[in-house]
Amino acid sequence: MRIEIEQPRQSWAEDFAIFKRAIMQAAPAGAYLPHIGSTAVPGLPAKDIIDIQLTADDLAEIDNGAFERAGFERRPIVTTRTPAFPAFDGRYVPARRCVACYL
């Protein structure tokens, strides 16, 4: 897979805002959602992928059906859990845009 770095776009911040609204409707109460990765840095060339970090108190509170109804598909990521990253479980991606929502 070829990686292409693109010039910064104002639309990355706008795309994040749109996805944040959709994700927060599916997220459990108390969750928060920052824009992470290179597209979150104004003026930085980056891959055209919006990375978002959903943080919740307990992964058991994540309702996969709510994300699916919001148009996201769960794609598990195999990783080793560590004390530094105890809640990293996978990501949700929409079919219509290259976005990764990490849990």
N, C-alpha and C positions, 0 to 999 in steps of 0.2 A: 504494500500500500504506500503510495507516494504522499508525503506530507507537504502541504503547500502553506507557506506563511503569507498572510495578506496584510495589506496596509490597514491601519486602525479605522474602525467604522463607528460612527455615532449609533448606528442601529444595534450594536452589541448591547449597550446599556438599555435601549428600548426593548430589545428581545428579552433580556433578563427580566425586566419589569412585567412583561406579559406572562412569561413562564412562572414568575414568582406568584402572581395572582392565582394561576391555575393550580400550582403545586400546594400553596397554602390552603386552598379549599379542600384538598385531599389529605393534608397533613394532620397529625393529632394535635390537640390543644397543647400550647406551650412550646411547640416546635419553632425553630427560627431558621432562616434561609439566606445566607450571604452569597453573593456572586464571587466566585473564586477563579483562579487560573489567569492566564494571560489576557483573555478578553475583558477582564475586570480592571485592567490597568489602562487608564486613559493614555492614548498616544502610542501604545506599544503594538508593533506588528505581532500578529498571532495567527494560529490556526483558527478557522471559522467554526469554532465549537464553543458553545456557552456552557461552562462548567459551573454547577451550583451545588452547594453543600447543605443538605437537609440534616439538621441536628434535632433529635428527639430524646426525651428522657429514657425511653424503653423501646427497642425495636419491635417488641410484641404489640405495641400500640399502632404500628403501621398497618393500614388497611389496604392490602393490595388491590382489592376491588375498587376502592375509591380512586386510586391512581389509574386503573384501567378505564374507569368511567370518564376520567378527565383526559383520556387520550394517550396515556403513557403505557409503555410496555416494560416489564421488569426483566432485566438481564443480569443475572447473578455474576459476581466477579469472585474468582477463587483467590483467596488471600489468607495469610496467616494473621490471626488476631494477636495483638500484643497489648500490653497495658497502655501504651500510648494511643492505640487505635482500637479500643474495645468494641465500638459500635459500627465499624465499617462492614457493611453487609452486601452492598451491590449498588446498582444504579437503575434509574428509570429513564427511558428515552422516548420522546414523541416521534411518531412516524413522519411528521411534517417538517421537522427542523433538526439539525444536528445539535443536540443538547444532551448533557449528561448530568443527572441529578444523583449525586452520591449520598448514601445514607451512612 
